[in-house]
Amino acid sequence: MSGLAWTMLVLAAMIGAFLFATIGAVALVLLLANVSGRLARHDDNRRDP
């Protein structure tokens, strides 16, 4: 393989890893926000009576 092909392969791998990490981080933030919202609603409901 030529140098240009290796460079393209490395760049594609880096971009793919970056996208994977970004999507994972966004999914984790959304999951934490969902769990936090559920816990807050549960606490509010428990204090009412």
C-alpha positions in Angstrom: 0.0 0.0 0.0 1.2 3.5 -0.8 1.8 6.2 1.8 -1.3 8.1 0.7 -3.5 5.0 1.2 -2.1 4.5 4.7 -2.7 8.1 5.5 -6.3 7.9 4.3 -6.8 4.7 6.3 -5.4 6.3 9.5 -7.5 9.4 9.0 -10.7 7.4 8.4 -10.0 5.4 11.5 -9.5 8.5 13.6 -12.7 10.1 12.3 -14.6 6.9 13.0 -13.3 6.7 16.5 -14.1 10.3 17.1 -17.7 9.9 15.9 -18.1 6.7 18.0 -16.8 8.5 21.1 -19.0 11.5 20.4 -22.2 9.4 19.9 -21.3 7.4 23.0 -20.9 10.6 25.1 -24.2 12.1 23.8 -26.0 8.8 24.6 -24.5 8.8 28.1 -25.6 12.4 28.8 -29.1 11.7 27.6 -29.3 8.5 29.8 -28.0 10.4 32.8 -30.5 13.2 32.2 -33.3 10.7 31.9 -32.4 8.9 35.1 -31.9 12.2 37.0 -35.4 13.4 35.8 -36.9 10.1 37.0 -35.3 10.3 40.4 -36.4 14.0 40.8 -40.0 13.1 39.9 -39.9 10.2 42.3 -38.6 12.4 45.1 -41.3 15.0 44.5 -44.0 12.4 44.5 -42.8 10.9 47.8 -42.8 14.3 49.6 -46.5 15.1 48.6 -48.4 13.0 51.3 
